[in-house]
């Protein structure tokens, strides 16, 4: 892996790709991507023809349909006015949003054919709550290793509509290969593999929750719009996708271990959908959380914009962490269900002790089989690429 000498470092391939795309659009070799809401919808819905309107509403409440259209309008307006994307960033934004719309219509088609999927009964989930970079991924993977639980895979998170012959895994492998070429440090910050445990970030992004987009692009007006808006339509869609995935994989009877850092920002709404959930709250000193969050966001934003401002990114995430902390505390103060707290340092000291305590506090049984699987997970992580991110952060001492 080449050295990452600054939070805004990027691979040479990014500049080459961006320059090529800019020239291709200027000379008419390729069509310039249309980032207007209407243009994106036209492109994404074309394969569905006259059925697109029916698939847009299938299985969804009218307010959920209207919410998505409004979010798409506000997001694209913010991208065009504020994000200052380079040609590669515009192409990536276009691809992401076309995929989001197309998957939304594909789900509608599926739910039209198989409406019973939406009635699938789900076991009460185990939800890991906490800021990104606070240890949520480690907790998530440990709990997912327990065969008594279920989890989401990367291939199902980013290609969520069921496919034949495991094509979602093939598509995911291609996605990760392309992303790895453009961003050689991505795997050190958040290790991913097609069939491995993955958070549900892409599932809330499928309804245009702001979290995944504000970590890639400078879109303050869309962030403000989203933070002030009721996120209920997003979490109703999350439940629909979860029911679909659980039906497809035959694991609805096992508790799903769910984890997305953005859950802390919208926890009160999430818990309305899962009133019988068990919660694990990950805690870490906020200075460390901030440095790591800024590093992650800067890494992604630098690929898609030539005008990233590290001070601006840090200011954004300092405010965002404080907002999430406030909203999470308010939601937890009204929560009467099972909850366990795990701190980053205590997990470092003795993860088996802390996980055992959490299981006891949540009323779960930690079997010998589960513990053995967790030990294997920890053993595999000892040589994982994520350790390189700690080294990067040490090298960024002067910038962060």
BAVEXFI-47252 format. One line per 3 residues: their letters; for each residue x, y, z of C-alpha. Coordinates in Angstrom, 1 decimal. Each point is the difference from the previous one (the first is absolute). Layout:
<sites>
a) X,Y,Z  ... .
</sites>
This chain:
<sites>
xxx) 0.0,0.0,0.0  1.4,3.4,-0.9  0.5,2.5,2.8 .
xxx) -2.9,2.2,0.9  1.9,3.1,1.0  -2.9,2.4,0.5 .
xxx) -3.8,-0.5,0.8  -0.8,1.4,-3.5  2.5,-2.2,-1.8 .
xxx) -1.3,-1.7,-3.1  1.2,-2.5,-2.6  1.5,1.1,-3.3 .
xxx) -2.8,-2.0,-1.7  -2.6,2.5,1.3  1.6,2.9,-1.8 .
xxx) 0.5,-2.0,-3.2  -3.6,-1.3,0.1  -1.4,3.4,0.7 .
xxx) 2.0,1.7,-2.8  -1.1,-2.7,-2.4  -3.7,0.4,0.8 .
xxx) 0.2,3.8,-0.2  1.5,-0.2,-3.4  -2.4,-2.7,-1.1 .
xxx) -3.0,2.2,0.9  1.5,3.1,-1.6  0.7,-1.8,-3.3 .
xxx) -3.3,-1.8,0.0  1.5,-3.5,0.3  -2.2,-0.8,3.0 .
xxx) -3.3,1.7,1.1  0.4,2.4,2.9  -1.8,-1.4,3.0 .
xxx) -3.3,1.7,0.8  -0.1,0.6,3.8  -3.5,1.6,0.0 .
xxx) -2.6,-2.1,1.8  -2.2,-0.3,-3.1  2.9,-1.1,-2.2 .
xxx) 1.1,-2.6,2.6  -3.5,-1.4,0.3  -0.4,-0.2,-3.8 .
xxx) 3.2,-1.9,-0.3  -0.7,-2.4,2.9  -3.6,-0.7,-0.8 .
xxx) 0.4,-0.6,-3.8  0.4,-3.9,0.3  -3.4,-0.1,1.8 .
xxx) -2.0,1.9,-2.7  -3.6,0.6,0.9  0.3,-2.1,3.1 .
xxx) 2.3,2.4,1.8  -2.8,2.0,1.5  -1.5,-3.1,1.5 .
xxx) 3.3,-1.3,1.3  0.8,3.3,1.7  -3.0,-0.3,2.3 .
xxx) -0.2,-3.8,0.4  0.1,-1.0,3.7  0.6,3.6,1.2 .
xxx) -2.1,2.6,1.7  -0.8,3.2,-2.0  2.1,2.2,2.3 .
xxx) 3.0,-2.3,-0.5  -0.3,0.4,-3.8  -0.3,3.8,0.3 .
xxx) 2.9,0.1,2.5  2.4,-1.8,-2.4  -0.8,2.4,-2.9 .
xxx) 0.5,3.0,2.2  3.3,-1.3,1.4  1.2,-0.7,-3.5 .
xxx) -0.9,3.6,-1.1  1.8,1.5,3.0  3.0,-2.2,-0.2 .
xxx) 0.6,0.6,-3.7  -0.5,3.7,0.5  2.6,0.0,2.7 .
xxx) 2.5,-2.1,-2.0  -0.2,2.4,-2.9  0.2,3.2,2.0 .
xxx) 2.5,-1.0,2.8  2.0,-3.2,-0.5  2.4,1.3,-2.7 .
xxx) 0.6,-3.5,-1.3  2.7,-0.8,-2.5  -0.9,-2.0,-3.1 .
xxx) 0.7,-3.3,1.8  -2.2,1.1,2.9  -2.8,1.0,-2.3 .
xxx) 0.2,-3.4,-1.7  0.0,-1.8,3.4  -3.0,2.1,1.3 .
xxx) -1.9,-0.7,-3.2  0.7,-3.8,0.3  -1.0,-0.1,3.7 .
xxx) -3.2,1.8,-0.4  -1.1,-1.8,-3.1  0.6,-3.3,1.8 .
xxx) -2.0,1.2,3.1  -3.0,0.9,-2.2  0.2,-3.1,-2.0 .
xxx) 0.2,-2.2,3.1  -3.0,1.8,1.4  -2.0,-0.9,-3.1 .
xxx) 1.3,-3.6,0.0  -1.2,-0.4,3.6  -3.4,1.3,-1.0 .
xxx) -0.1,-2.6,-2.8  1.0,-2.7,2.4  -2.6,1.0,2.6 .
xxx) -2.7,0.2,-2.8  0.7,-3.7,-0.8  0.6,-1.1,3.5 .
xxx) -1.9,2.2,2.5  0.2,-2.6,2.7  3.7,0.7,0.4 .
xxx) -1.0,3.2,1.8  -1.9,-1.9,2.7  3.1,-2.1,1.0 .
xxx) 0.3,0.0,3.8  3.4,1.0,1.2  1.7,-1.1,3.3 .
xxx) 0.7,3.0,2.3  3.3,1.5,-1.3  3.2,0.8,1.9 .
xxx) 1.0,3.6,-1.0  3.5,1.3,0.5  -0.1,3.8,0.6 .
xxx) 2.9,2.4,0.0  2.1,2.4,-2.0  2.0,-1.2,-2.9 .
xxx) 3.5,-0.9,1.1  -1.2,-0.7,3.5  0.4,-3.8,-0.2 .
xxx) -3.4,-0.7,-1.5  1.4,-2.2,-2.8  2.0,-2.2,2.4 .
xxx) -3.1,-0.5,2.2  -2.2,-0.6,-3.1  2.3,-2.7,-1.4 .
xxx) 0.4,-1.8,3.4  -3.8,-0.2,0.4  -0.4,-1.0,-3.6 .
xxx) 2.4,-2.9,0.5  -2.5,-1.6,2.4  -2.0,-2.6,-2.0 .
xxx) -3.0,0.8,2.1  -0.2,3.4,-1.8  -0.3,1.1,-3.6 .
xxx) 1.8,2.9,-1.7  0.0,1.9,-3.3  2.7,-0.8,-2.6 .
xxx) 1.8,2.6,-2.1  -1.5,-1.4,-3.2  -3.5,0.3,1.4 .
xxx) 0.6,3.5,1.4  1.2,1.5,-3.2  -2.0,-2.2,-2.5 .
xxx) -3.0,-0.6,2.2  -2.6,-1.2,-2.6  0.1,-3.8,-0.1 .
xxx) 1.8,-1.4,-3.1  0.5,-3.4,-1.5  3.2,-2.0,0.2 .
xxx) 1.7,2.3,2.5  0.5,2.8,-2.5  -0.1,2.5,2.8 .
xxx) 3.2,-1.4,1.3  1.6,0.3,-3.4  -1.2,3.6,-0.4 .
xxx) 1.4,0.7,3.5  3.4,-1.4,-0.8  0.2,2.1,-3.1 .
xxx) -1.1,3.1,2.0  2.6,-0.5,2.6  2.7,-0.6,-2.6 .
xxx) -0.8,3.3,-1.7  -0.2,1.9,3.3  3.3,-1.6,1.1 .
xxx) 1.7,1.2,-3.1  -1.3,3.6,0.4  0.5,0.0,3.8 .
xxx) 2.9,-2.3,1.2  -0.6,0.9,3.6  -3.7,-0.8,0.1 .
xxx) 0.5,-3.5,1.4  2.2,1.3,2.8  -2.7,2.3,1.2 .
xxx) -3.0,-2.3,-0.4  0.9,-3.6,-1.1  -2.6,-1.5,-2.3 .
xxx) -0.6,-3.2,-2.0  -3.0,-1.2,-2.0  -1.2,-2.7,2.4 .
xxx) 1.2,1.5,3.3  -1.9,1.7,2.8  -1.1,3.6,-1.0 .
xxx) -2.0,2.7,1.6  -3.4,1.2,-1.4  1.2,3.4,-1.1 .
xxx) -0.8,-0.7,-3.6  -3.5,-0.9,1.0  -0.8,3.3,1.5 .
xxx) 1.9,1.7,-2.8  -2.5,-1.7,-2.3  -2.7,2.4,1.3 .
xxx) 2.5,2.9,-0.2  0.9,0.3,3.6  2.7,2.6,0.0 .
xxx) 2.7,-2.0,1.9  1.8,-1.7,-2.9  -0.2,3.0,-2.2 .
xxx) 1.3,2.7,2.4  3.0,-2.2,0.7  0.9,0.2,-3.7 .
xxx) -1.1,3.5,-1.1  -0.2,3.5,1.4  -3.8,0.4,0.0 .
xxx) -0.9,2.1,3.1  -3.4,1.1,-1.2  -1.1,-3.7,-0.5 .
xxx) 1.5,-0.9,3.4  -2.0,2.9,1.6  -3.2,-1.1,-1.8 .
xxx) 0.4,-3.6,1.0  0.9,0.7,3.7  -3.2,2.0,0.3 .
xxx) -2.2,-2.5,-1.7  -1.9,-3.0,1.4  2.0,-3.1,-1.0 .
xxx) -3.0,-2.4,0.5  -0.3,-0.8,-3.8  3.6,-1.0,0.0 .
xxx) -0.4,-2.5,2.8  -3.2,-1.4,-1.3  1.9,-0.8,-3.2 .
xxx) 2.8,-1.5,2.0  -2.4,-2.4,1.6  -1.4,-1.0,-3.4 .
xxx) 3.5,-0.7,-1.3  0.8,-1.9,3.1  -3.1,-2.2,-0.3 .
xxx) 0.9,-0.7,-3.7  3.6,-0.9,0.8  -1.1,-2.2,3.0 .
xxx) -2.5,-1.8,-2.2  2.5,-0.6,-2.8  2.7,-1.3,2.4 .
xxx) -2.4,-1.9,2.3  1.3,1.5,3.2  -3.0,2.1,1.2 .
xxx) -0.3,-2.1,3.2  3.5,1.0,1.1  0.7,3.5,1.5 .
xxx) 1.7,2.2,-2.6  3.0,1.9,1.3  -0.5,3.5,-1.5 .
xxx) 2.6,2.8,0.0  0.2,3.4,-1.6  1.6,3.0,1.7 .
xxx) -2.8,2.2,-1.3  -2.4,-1.9,2.2  1.2,2.1,2.9 .
xxx) -1.2,3.1,-1.8  -3.5,-1.5,-0.6  -0.2,-2.5,2.8 .
xxx) -3.5,1.1,1.3  -1.5,-0.7,-3.4  1.9,-3.2,-0.5 .
xxx) -1.3,-1.4,3.3  -3.6,0.7,-1.0  0.6,-2.6,-2.7 .
xxx) 1.7,-2.4,2.4  -1.6,0.5,3.4  1.2,-3.5,1.1 .
xxx) 3.6,0.6,-0.9  3.0,-0.6,2.2  2.6,2.8,-0.1 .
xxx) 3.8,0.0,0.4  1.4,3.5,0.3  3.7,0.4,-1.1 .
xxx) 1.9,2.8,1.7  3.4,1.6,-0.6  1.7,3.2,0.8 .
xxx) -1.3,2.6,-2.4  3.4,1.4,-1.0  1.0,-3.4,-1.5 .
xxx) -3.4,-0.4,-1.6  0.3,3.5,-1.7  3.5,-0.6,-1.4 .
xxx) -1.0,-3.4,-1.4  -3.3,1.4,-1.4  1.8,2.9,-1.7 .
xxx) 2.6,-2.4,-1.5  -2.8,-2.2,-1.4  -2.0,2.8,-1.5 .
xxx) 3.1,1.8,-1.4  1.1,-3.2,-1.7  -3.3,-0.4,-1.8 .
xxx) -0.6,3.7,-0.8  3.5,0.5,-1.5  -0.8,-2.5,-2.7 .
xxx) -3.0,1.9,-1.2  0.9,3.6,0.4  3.1,2.1,-0.7 .
xxx) -0.9,2.7,2.5  -0.3,-1.9,3.3  0.7,2.1,3.1 .
xxx) 1.3,-2.1,3.0  -1.0,2.7,2.5  -3.5,0.1,-1.4 .
xxx) -0.2,-3.8,0.3  1.2,0.0,3.6  -2.5,2.8,0.9 .
xxx) -2.8,-2.1,-1.6  0.8,-3.2,1.9  0.5,1.8,3.3 .
xxx) -3.5,1.4,-0.3  -1.4,-3.3,-1.3  1.4,-2.1,2.8 .
xxx) -1.4,2.5,2.6  -3.5,-0.2,-1.7  0.0,-3.8,0.0 .
xxx) 1.1,-0.1,3.6  -2.8,2.3,1.0  -2.7,-1.9,-2.0 .
xxx) 1.3,-3.4,1.1  -0.1,1.1,3.7  -3.5,1.3,-0.4 .
xxx) -1.2,-3.3,-1.6  1.7,-2.2,2.6  -1.5,2.0,2.8 .
xxx) -3.5,-1.1,-1.1  1.0,-3.6,-0.7  -1.1,-2.7,2.4 .
xxx) 1.3,-3.0,-1.9  3.2,-2.0,0.5  3.2,2.0,-0.6 .
xxx) 3.7,-0.6,0.7  2.9,2.4,-0.3  3.4,-1.0,-1.3 .
xxx) 3.0,2.3,0.0  2.8,0.0,-2.6  2.8,-0.3,2.5 .
xxx) -1.7,-2.7,2.1  -0.5,-2.1,-3.1  3.7,0.4,-0.8 .
xxx) 0.9,-1.1,3.5  -2.2,-3.2,0.1  -2.6,-0.4,-2.7 .
xxx) -1.2,-3.4,1.3  -0.8,1.5,3.4  -1.9,2.9,-1.6 .
xxx) -1.9,-2.0,-2.5  -1.0,-2.5,2.7  -1.3,2.9,2.2 .
xxx) -1.9,1.4,-2.9  -1.7,-3.3,-0.7  -1.0,-0.3,3.6 .
xxx) -1.4,3.5,0.1  -2.0,-0.6,-3.1  -1.4,-3.3,1.1 .
xxx) 1.9,-2.0,-2.7  1.8,-3.3,0.3  3.6,0.0,-1.0 .
xxx) 0.6,-3.6,-1.2  3.4,-1.7,-0.2  -0.5,-0.2,-3.8 .
xxx) -0.6,3.7,-0.2  3.0,0.8,2.1  2.2,-2.2,-2.1 .
xxx) -1.3,1.8,-3.2  0.7,3.3,1.6  3.6,-1.0,0.9 .
xxx) 0.5,-1.0,-3.6  -1.3,3.4,-1.1  2.4,1.8,2.3 .
xxx) 2.9,-2.2,-1.2  -0.7,0.8,-3.6  -0.2,3.7,0.8 .
xxx) 3.5,0.0,1.5  1.5,0.2,-3.5  -2.8,2.1,-1.5 .
xxx) 0.6,3.0,-2.2  -1.8,2.3,2.5  3.1,0.2,2.2 .
xxx) 1.5,2.1,-2.8  -2.5,2.8,0.8  1.3,0.4,3.5 .
xxx) 3.5,0.5,-1.5  -1.4,2.5,-2.4  -1.6,2.0,2.8 .
xxx) 3.3,0.1,1.9  1.5,1.5,-3.1  -2.7,2.6,-0.3 .
xxx) 0.8,1.5,3.5  0.9,3.3,-1.6  -3.2,0.2,-2.1 .
x) -2.6,-1.4,2.3 .
</sites>
